[in-house]
Amino acid sequence: MKHCHNIALLCLLTLFLLPAKAQQWDNYRNNLRDKNVKITSTNLPIVFINVGGTTIQRNSYVLGRMKIIDNGPGQLNYGDTLANPYQGVDYEGFIALKYRGNSSFSNSDKKPYQFQTLKTDLLPDNGGEKQKVDILGMGKDNKWAFIAPWCDKVMFRDLLSFELGRPWMDYVPEGRFCEVILDGTYYGVYVICERVSKGKTRLNLHDPGEDEGDLTGDYHVEIDRNDQPNYTSPNHPWSNANGAQKSNYWVKYQYKDPDSDEFADLPSGTKNALDMEIQKMESAFRSSNFADPDVGYRKYIDPTSFMDYMLSQEISMNIDGYRLSTNLYKYSQTRARNEGLDPRWKMSLWDYNIAWANANYNYGTDTDKWMYQFNERCGDEEQVPFYWYRLMSDPQYVHDLKLRWQDYREGNHSDSRLFATIDSLANVVREGGALVRNQQAWQIIGRSVWPNPYVGQSYDDELNYLKNWIRNRLAFMDKQLLPPPPPRDLEAVTVKPESFTHDVVAEESPARQTTTMTIDANRAFYADTFREMGGFPSDRKITSGNYNLLREGETLTYELAPYDQNNVLFLNGERGFPSVTAEFARPFKTSELFYLCTAGAGTGTMDVQVNYTDGTSDITENTTVRDWSVRNPGDNETSPALGNINRDNDSMSDDAHDRLFDYSVPTDEEKEIESVTFTTKTNAPMISIFAFGRVVVTPTAIDIVVEEQRGELSPIDGIYTIDGRRIETPQRGVNIIRYQNGTSKKIFIK
């Protein structure tokens, strides 16, 4: 860390004497909602960039100067550098700056950048020289990126994927939150980030030809759009696992290291050698003995690296995964032999801003689909390469993938650790006011921007939406990839009688006098005292038959309210019941809340909000409730077939085909639930909610989970947050404990 003294301060002021003109309209300053935001102090590094009003370009670099203020872990950074001249300066110097990104550029007011650090005030195109530097504790390099959270309202979807993938993959980019001031104007919270690239602290690739003339050298390629492909695969994407080709679609590889500009300076035949490495990999997948461990695809790819990439795309439901921003790299045979490396293709991670249920197209919010099957349901020009289907048709790969997911779920992908990571990342942007300043500048929270499927009215709303979606996604992946879990203890939950709003079960004639509401048009249910066939049971108990919801060996018996009083929570927008809340007889903890319901006059859609005693809530959006009149049974029927009665004339249905259904929402088992609120999203359909159940939670006194520990412990040297800031005491989420002997461990505090 460098510190300014008087002479250094004079040099620093000289460095930033470029004219402080505002950026032009096409640099998007006019889209700022508040152009006068100031930083007094912040826990995040402050990045000052000055390009003297030059219009920043997308396809070519402009010269700029950059200074990063960072006073170190646990210390505040101050925006007024004249009033605070002795701050730590992490970097100051010249940079080459341009815009980056595709959809993240075109559909965002806050633009992402990439930059190169320079030795002098000359751009590389003008003979200038790049300079490798260590920025904010990340490894030395000269290629960097500014990720610009825009549609990602929580601002850390990229970092979340990176943090989750880091313990498993050979290389995952590092990133640090920061606040950016460009030509004197505050532009909000960014993530300054390593790029997936060649450097020694990154992919650590050698130039082809360096290793004893080995042309099958170190390579880095990216599957992406058709804007600058260096190689188009002759193997078309598949439309399904049966190998049907989508002959109008192509998979394009862009060459990154070396890139197209470097081939002229490399040994003759280098590009052909790189083409051949891709061809050999794809040909192995195409062969009839593709799964053979010696001559099949395993000869050319590292299966574990591909599994790690796959699990990262699947857990986040990344609609760009596999087909865009997909990085592959490998080392040469010669180098691998000399240095004990693996010469097969490996993968790294990039680009998750519209993952994690943040896309309103291509099924981006679904929790029960696989992303590698994208081609079956989506017709985007960029398709998933065929070999992901081949991998999933290999029983050994699937077996190993399931074991890998089990390791994940026992490690940093466990519920507690994953949500602790989310809380830690959220703490970073909340703690020093960066979240407030970013909102002041852009007013992004509370408005819909491409491609948001959900618009929260607060940062907490956005966090809850993300967490609830993740819980459902984990449940789907666990069911598909893990061994059947042991049965849980389930029980009915009692609702305060006054919570029920209507009576839809007739216990005697005339039905109009013993019910207050219909379930559909003029229909109601009836008790078996009326007629045994199709009647609600006299003991008011219904046992779930939904074995897609329950585990093997589990039994859940709902207890209905008495039929001679209000017995449902009723929702219908047209009739003036848009929302209803069930208050429970006493608060309880659970990991999953079940509810028994049905819809009439069509399929109903509603939001389910679980309310905790601490004042917080979790919301599960757009829950679909099937129509009660079922003649083609599906997967989630709970009750045996029921009958209905006409409230106008007491005539009964000729047969018993009506049904109840049960659904569930994941909940925070560390908190006590006091109520649940249902809000209809459709006017016409009627939704009737009858009863509730829960998973019984066994109390535990364990609050801290130790994830990693290296070496013998010694006196504590310091406690740090996930982004490296020093703190006095551990906080909720991830904490890094460093000891005086150089060892460290992570603890997760719930």
N, C-alpha and C positions, 0 to 999 in steps of 0.2 A: 504494500500500500504506500503510495507516495503522498507527501504532505506539502502544501504550498507554503513557501516562505516569501519574503518580499520580492526578491528577484523573480522567483517562479510565478508570483502573482502577476507581475508586470508582463511576463511572457504569455501568461494565460489570457490576460486582457487583450494583448495584441493578436493572439490566435483567433479571437472571436470578434474582430473588428470588421468582418464582412457586413455589408449593408443589411439592416434588419427589415427588409421589405416583407410584407405578408405574401404567403403563397397565392398563386393565381387561382381562379375558379376551378381550373381543371386539376388543381392539387387539393381540392375538396375542403378548403378552409371554410367556405361559405356554408357548408352543411353542418358545421358545429352549432349546437343549440346555444352555447355560451362560449364566446371567444375570449373571455377575460378571467378564466379560472387561474388561480394562483396556488402554488404550493408553499405553505409556511414550513411544515415539516412532514416527513413521511418515513415509514419503516422501510420503504422500497428504494433501491437505487434510482437516482434521477439522471436521465440521459438528455443532455443538451445537444441538439444537432443544428448546425447553421449551414445553409446552402445559399445564403444571400439573396433569397427570393427566386433563385433559379427554378424553373419548372422541372419537377422530378419526372423522369421518363420511365416507361415500362420496359423498353428494349435496349436501352443504353444507360451507362452510368453517368451521373453528374458528380462533380467534386464537392465535398462537404468537409466540415470539421466537427468532431464529436468529443464531448467531455462527459465522463460518467462520474457522478458524485456518489461515493459509498464510504461511509465512516466505519464500516465493519459490523460484525454480528452484534445485535442488541442495541445498536446506536441509531439515533435518528439522523436523517439527512435533511438539509435545509435548502430551500429553493432560492433564497437570496444569497448568492455567493459573495456579494460585496460586503454584506453585513456579517457573513460567516466565512472569512477568507481562509481559515486553516482547516478546512474539511479534507477528508481523504479523497484523492482523485484516483479512481481505478484505471481509467484510460483517458488520455487526451491526445488528439492528433488528427491527421487527415483520413478521410474515408472516401471510397467510391460508393455511391448510393443509387439504388433504383427500386422501383416497385417490383413485387413478385406476386405469384398466385394466379389462379384462374377464376373460379367462382368467388373465392375469398377476396379477389380484387374487384371483379365486375359488380358484385352484389353488396358491397360494403362501402359505407361512407368513410369508415376508419380503414385506411389502406395498409396492407402489409408491405414490408421492405426487405431487401437483402442488401448487404454491404460487404465491402472488402476493406481491411485496414491497410494503410499505405505508409511508406517510409517518408515520402515527400508530398509536395502539392501538385504532383503530376499524376493524371489517370494512367492506368496501364496501357490504354490505347495510344497514349501520347508519349510512351517511353517510361512511364513511372513504374515503380517497383512495389509489389505488395509486401506486407510485413506481418509475420505471425505473432500474435499477442495472446496473452491469457486475459480473458474478460470474466470478471466476477467469479473467479475460482474455477472456471471451465478451462479445459486444456488449450494450449497454444494453437492458434490457427489464424488464417486470414479470411475465411469464408463464414459469414454469420447471417442470421435472419432475425427480423422482428416479426413475430406472430402478432396479429392485431385482433384480439377478441372483439367480435361484433355481434353476429347472430348467436354466438355462444355467450349467453347472459351470465353464466357462472364464471366465465373467463378462464377455465382451466381444463377443458376437455382434452386438449392436446397433452398437457402436463400430467393429467391423470393416467392416460394411456402409457406415457413414458415411464411414470413411476411404477405402474403395475408390471410393465414388461422388463424393467431394468434388472431384477434379480435373475431372470431366466435367459436373456439373450446376450450374445457376445458384445453387441454394441447397440445402445439406444441413446438418442440425443439428450444432452443436458439442456435445461432452460431455466431462466430466472425472471420472475416478475420485475417490472420496472415501470417508471412513469416517464413519458417522453414529452419534451418541449422542443418544437421545431420552429426555427426562425422566430423565437419569442412567444409562440402560441402553444398553449397546453393541448396535447392531443390524447391524453388519457393513459390507461393501463395497457402495456404491451408485455410480451414475453420475448426477451432477448435469448436467442437459441442457437445452439450448434446446428449446422446443416449436415445431413447424411452425406459425407464426402470423404475424400482420400486421406486426410491428415493423420499424423502419427498417433494422436490421441483420439482418433475417430476410427475409420475403417482400417487405417494403417496399411494402405496398399503401396506396392512398388510400381514403378513405370514398367510396362511390358518391354522386355529386352534387357532389363537390368540383371536378371538372374540367369547368368550363363547363356545369354541369347535366347531364353525360353520365350517364344512368341505366345504360347498359351499362358499369358501373364496374369497379373492381378487386375480384376475387372469389377466395375460397378455400373449396373444398368438399372433403368427404371421403366416399368410398364406405365404408360400414361396416354395422353391424348395424341391426336394425329397432327399436332402443330409442328413437330420437328423429329419425326421418327428416323432412327438410323437403321432399324431392322424391323421388317414386317414379317411376322411368323407365317409360314405356309400352312400351318395347322389351325384351322378355324376353331372358334369357340364351339362348345357343345350346347345343345338346348336342354339336355337332360343326361342322366347317368348312363343311358343306353348308347351314347356315342353319336346321336344324330347331330350332324354338323349344321351350324348356322353360316351358310356359305357366303352370305352378304356382309359378314362381320369379320374383323381382323384384329389381332392383338399386336400392338406396336411397342417396340422397345426403344427407349431413348438412351444413348450412350453418355454416361456422366463422367466416368474416370477410366480411360481417357475419353474426352469428348471429341466431337467432330473436328474442332479446330486444332487438335493436337496430333491427329493421325499423320499429318504431313511431316512432322518432326520426329516420328517414331519409326522403328525399323519397318522396312517394306513388308507388307502382308499382315500387319498388326490387326487391321479391321477384319480381314478375312478370318484370322485366327479367333477373334472375338465372336464373329458370326457363327463359326463352327462350334464354339463352346455352347452356345444356345441351342444349336441344331442337335448336338449330341444329347443334351438333356431332354429336349422335347421328343427326339426319336426313341429314347429309352422309355418314355411314358407311352409312346404309341405302339411299342412292340407287344407281341402276344405274351411274352414272359416278363412284362414290365415289373412284376412284383418279385422277381427272382433277386435274392439278396446280393448276388455277386455280379450279375450282368444287367439287372433292371435299373430302375430309377435311383436306387440307393447308391449306386456307383457315382452318381452325378449331383445329388443334392444331399444336404444334411437334414434328415427327416425331422429331427428334434427342432431345428431352427424353423422349419416350415410349420410344425405344430404350434410353436410359440407365436409365430405370425398369425396363424389361423385362429388361435384362441383369442388373440388381441382383437381381430376383426369381428369375431363372433360375439364376444361378450359385449362389445360396444355397438353391435348391429351397424357397422360402418358401411354405409351404402356406396362409398367409394372404394371399399376394400377389395383387394385382389386385382382390380382393373385400372386403378388410378393411383398415382403417388406410391407405387409398389416397388420398393428397392431390393435388388438382389446383388450380391457381391461374392467374389471368390478369390482365392490365392492360386498362384501358379503351381504346377506339379513340382517344378524344381525347388521353389522356395519352400513349399510344404514339406518336401523330403529333407531339405537342409535344416529347417527350423522346427520340425515336428508339428506342423500346422495341418489343418484339414483343407484339402484343395477343392472340396465340393461347394456348390452354391449355397449361400446362407441368406438370411433376410434381416432387414431392420424395419423400424417403424417411422411413420410420418403421416400427418394430416388427419386430424380427428375432430375438426371444428363442427362438422355436421353429423358426427357420430353420436352415440349415447342418446338416442331418441330426439335428435335435433333436426330432423328432416321430415317435411310433410309430404314427401313423395317417395316412390320406390319402396313402400312399406317400411319406412325408416323408423317408425315407432312401434312396430310389431315386436312382440317378445317371443313368439312361437314359430319363427321361421329361421332357416339357416341362410346366411349371406352368401355362402359359396354356391348356393342354388339360384343366385340372382338371375341367371340367363333364362330360367324357366318361367319367370313372371315379369321380367322387365326387358324392354326393347331399346335401351340406351345404346348409342353407337359403340361405346366402350363396354366390352363384355368380359366376363371372367374367363381366364385361360382354361383350356380343357383339362389340364393336368390336376386341377383340384378335384374334379370328379373321379379321376383315376386314383388319386390318393385315397379317397373315401370308399373306393371299391376294393381296396386292399385290406383284408381282415387284420393283418398284422399292424398296419398303420392305425386303423381304428382302435385296436386293442391298446396300442401304445398311447394314442391320443387320450383315451379314457384314463389311463394311469397318470398321464401328465396333468389332466384336469383335476384329478384327485389330489395330486401334489400341490397344485395351485390353490385349491380350496382349503387345504391344510396350512397353507402359507399366507402370503400377503393378499390372496383373493378370498380369504374367509370373510364372512359378513362383517365381523367386528373390525378387522384390520382394513378392509376396503373402505368402510364408511369412516374410519378414523383418518384415512388418507384424504378423503373428501373434506372432512371437517378441517384438517390441517391446511389444505390449500385454500379453503374459504377464509380461514383465519388470517392468512397472509394478506389478502386483498381488503379485508375488513379493518384490520388492526390500526393502521395509521391513517385512515381516511381516504385511501386511494379509491375505494369503491364509491364513496360519496362524490369525490372530484370527477371520476369518470362519468358518473350519472349526471352531474351538473353540466359537463361539457357536451354530452351526447343525448341525454334523456332516453337511453336505450331500453331500460327496464320499464315495462308497461306498454310498449308499442310493438307491433308485429313487423318483423323484417324477414326477408327471405332467408331460409326456408322454415321459419319457426312453426312447429305444430302446436306449440303451447306458448301462451304469453302470460307470465306471472305478473302480478301487480307489485311484487317486492322481490328482493334478492332471496329471501327465505322461501318464497313461493317457487322460485326457480330451483333452489336446492332440493326442496321436497319433491318436486316433479321428477328430478333426476334420480333421487334416492328410491322413490317408489318404483320407477321404471326398472332400475337395476335389480331390485328385489325380485320382480317378476321375471326378468331375464335370467337371473341366477337360478330361479326355480325351474325354468324350462331346461336350461343347460344341465342342471343337476339330474333332472329326470332322464335326460337323454344319454348322459355320459357317466353317471355314477352308478354303482351297484344299488339295488333297491334299499332304501333306508329302513331302519327299524320302525315299527309302528309307534305312534305317539299316543298319549293319553288325551282324549277329546271329551268335552263335556258341553252341555247346553249352557247358555248365558241368559239370565233373567233380566227382562226389561221392565222399567217402571210402568205400571198399567196406564198411567196418564199419557204416556208417549204414543200409544196407539190412537190413531185418528178416526178409523172407521171399522165397521163390522161388515164383512163380506161373506160370512158363513151362516147360513140359515139353519137354526136348530129345530124350528117347528114352523107350521103353516099359520097364517100366510107369510111368505118369504119377505114381502115388502115391509111387514111390521117387525120382522126379526133381523133385518139387515139395514144398513144405512148407505151402502154404496155398491156399485156394480164392479165386476172385474173386466167387463167388456160389453158395451152397449147396455142391454137390460139383463145381463146374466150375473149370477152369483154362484158360489159353491154351497154345498149343504153338508150337514152332519149325517153320520150313519144312522142316527135315530130317525131320520127322514126316510132314507132308503139305504140299505146296506151296500148295494152295488154303487161304487163310486163315491161313497160318503167319507167325509173326514172322520177319523177314528174317535171314538168316545173318550179314550184316555188322553187325547190331544198330543200324542207323541208320533212323530214321523222319523223313521230312520233313513239316513241318506243311502241312496243306491248309486251315487256318483263316484265310480271307482277311478275315474280320471282325476278326481280331486283328492281322493283319499288314498293312503298307502295300504298295501296289503296287510291285513290283520287289524285295520282300524275300524272302529264303529263310532258314528256320530248320530245321536238321537236328539232331534229338536223337540222342544216343548212349546206348543202353541198356546196362545192366550185363550181364555174361556170363550166359547162361541156365543154366549149370551151377553157379551159386552164388546167394546171395540177390540178388534183382534188383528189389525194390519196397520202398517204405516203406508199411507196412500200418496202416490205421486201422479199428478196430471196437470199440465200447464193450462189447458183449456178450461178446466174446472176450478182453477185458482189454487192449486196445491203444487207449486213448483219445487218446494223443498220441505223436508221433514227430518226431524232429529229424534233418534232413539236414545233416551237416557237409561243407563244401566242401573240396576238396583244397587250395585256397589262396584267401585273401580276394580280393575283386574289387569294383570299383565298377560300378554300372549305374543307369540310370534306370527300368528295367523288368525284372522277373524273371519268366520263363516257366516253367511246369511242365506235364508231360505226365501224365495220370492217367485213371482211370475209376472208376465206382462199381458195386456189385452189390447185389442184394436191395433195389433202389429207389434213389431219388435221395439222394445224400449231401450233408451240409452240414458245413462245417468253418471254423475260423478259421485264418488264415495269418499267422504272426508272423515278420517278417524281423529277424534279429539282427545288429547291427553290432559291429565290433571295439572300439568305444569303450564298449560296455556298454549302449547304447540299443537300442530295438526299435520297429518299426512294426507295427501289427496291422490286418489287413483282415478284418472279421468276416463270418460267414455266407456264405461262398463256396459256391455250389451246384455240385455235380459230377453230371453226367448219368449215368443208368444205362447200362451197357455194352451191353445187348441192344437195339440200335437198329434198328427196322424203318422208322422214319420220319425220315430224316436231317434234321438241323437246321442250325445255323449254325457250330458250332464243332468239327465232327469234324476230327481231324487225320489219322488213319490211313485207308488203304483198308480195306474190310471185312475183318474177322478171323473166325476160327473158334474154337470151344472144344472141350475134351476132358473127358470124365467121368473124374474121378480114381479112381472105384471100379472101372470096367470097361474103360477106354480107348476107349469109344465116342465118336465125333466128331459134331459138329453136322452136320446135313444140308446147310446152306448157310452162307455167310459173311456175317453181318450185324452182328457185334459190332464195337465201335469203341473207340478211345481219343480223348480230348479234350485240348485244351490251353487253359490259362487264364494270366492274368498278374496281377501286382500291381505298382503303382508303388512305387519305392523312392527313397531320398535318394541322389542320385548323388555327393554330396560325401563320403559315408561308405563305408567298406569293409564288405562283407557277409561274415560268417564262417559263418552257418548260417541255416536256416529251419525253423520249428517248425509242425507241423500238429496241430490239436486238433479231434476230431470233436464235433459238436453233436447227433448223432443216434446212438442205440444200434444199431439193426438194420443199416442199410446198411454195406457194406464199401467202403473207399476204398483204391485202390492207386495209388501215385505212382511213376512209372517214371524220369523224367529231367527235366533242367533246361536252360534256355537264358537268354541275356541279351542286352541291347543293349550293344554295345561303346562305352564312353565315351572320347571323345578328351580327354586331359588339357588343362587350361587354367590359366594362371597368374593369370587375372583374378579377384580376390576382391572388389573394390569396384566397384559400379555406380553411376554418377552419374545421378540421375533428373532433377533440375531445377536450373538455375542462372540467376540473373537479374543482369545488369549485370557490371561489371568487378570482379574479386576484389581484396580489400584485406586487411590483417592480420585474423586471426581474433579476434572479440570473445568467442565462447563456443561450446561444444558442448552440445546439448540433446537430450533424449529426445523421443519422439513426442508426449508429453503436456506438453511445455514445461519439464521439469526440467533444470537445468544439471548437467552431468557433466564430469569432468576429462578423460577419454579416450573415444573412440568405443567403443560396445559392439556386440555382435551384434544385428542387426536394423536398424531405421531410426534414423539420427542426423541431426539438423538442425544444420548449421554456419552460424553467423551471423557476418558480417564487420562491421568498424567503419564501413564506408560504408553500412550498412543493408541490404546484399544478403544472400542466404542460398542454401543449396543443401541437398538431401537426399542422403545417401549410404546405401547398403544394404551392410552387412557380413555376409557369409555365415558 
